[in-house]
Amino acid sequence: MNAKQEKTALIVEDELLIVLELEETLQELGYDKVVTFSKVDAAMAWLQKAVPDIAITDYHLRNEVADELIRALAASTVPTVVYSGRSLDIEADSDVLKACEWLMKPADERMLAAAIARACRLGEVATIP
């Protein structure tokens, strides 16, 4: 019998309350391990050793933007949800940013589950019990 494969989620967010909400939602969706960072460089260092099943990142973090991180996630083909107060700018943003699923803050757990499902290209929307 095969052991269940552990599902890992990466969160890059600098607001603790949002991190806690995201962790809870991801655990309810069946992610066994949730790894969190508040800075791009720390997340980038972790990505040198691991590849998550999903990544959720804010675009604007304290004193930095997540462009480099999002490019690295795309290069590793990690499904990515950009969870931000900033919307996607179709005319100005890069193709890498356009390829991500964008979710505007604030969003409830059902909206997050739907964004994760779309990012992972699942045929059906993940459900929250």
Residue pairs with C-beta under 8 A, 6 or more apart in sequence:
6 32
6 33
7 30
7 31
7 32
7 33
7 53
7 54
8 31
8 32
8 33
8 34
8 35
8 50
8 52
8 53
9 26
9 31
9 33
9 34
9 35
9 52
9 53
9 54
9 55
9 56
10 35
10 36
10 37
10 43
10 46
10 47
10 52
10 54
10 55
10 56
10 57
10 78
11 19
11 22
11 23
11 26
11 34
11 35
11 36
11 37
11 55
11 56
11 57
12 36
12 37
12 38
12 39
12 40
12 43
12 55
12 56
12 57
12 58
12 61
12 66
12 69
13 19
13 22
13 36
13 38
13 56
13 57
13 58
13 61
13 83
14 38
14 39
14 58
14 61
14 62
15 58
18 58
18 83
18 105
19 36
19 38
21 109
22 34
22 56
22 83
22 112
23 34
23 36
24 109
25 109
25 112
25 113
25 128
26 34
26 54
26 56
26 116
27 34
28 109
28 128
28 129
29 113
29 116
29 126
29 128
31 53
31 54
35 46
35 50
35 52
37 43
37 46
38 61
38 62
39 61
39 62
39 64
40 61
40 64
40 66
40 68
40 69
43 57
43 69
44 68
44 69
44 72
47 69
47 72
47 73
47 76
51 76
51 78
52 78
53 78
53 79
53 120
54 78
54 79
54 80
54 81
54 116
54 119
54 120
55 73
55 78
55 79
55 80
55 81
56 80
56 81
56 83
56 112
56 116
57 66
57 69
57 70
57 73
57 80
57 81
57 82
57 83
58 66
58 82
58 83
58 84
59 65
59 66
59 70
59 82
59 84
59 86
60 66
60 84
60 85
60 86
66 82
67 94
67 96
67 97
70 80
70 82
70 96
70 97
70 100
71 96
73 80
74 80
74 96
74 99
74 100
79 101
79 116
79 119
79 120
79 121
80 100
80 101
80 119
81 100
81 101
81 102
81 103
81 112
81 115
81 116
81 119
82 88
82 97
82 100
82 101
82 102
82 103
83 103
83 105
83 107
83 112
83 115
84 102
84 103
84 104
84 105
85 104
85 105
87 102
87 104
88 97
88 98
88 100
88 102
90 98
100 119
101 115
101 116
101 118
101 119
102 115
103 111
103 112
103 115
107 115
109 128
110 128
113 125
113 126
113 127
113 128
114 125
114 126
116 126
117 124
117 125
117 126
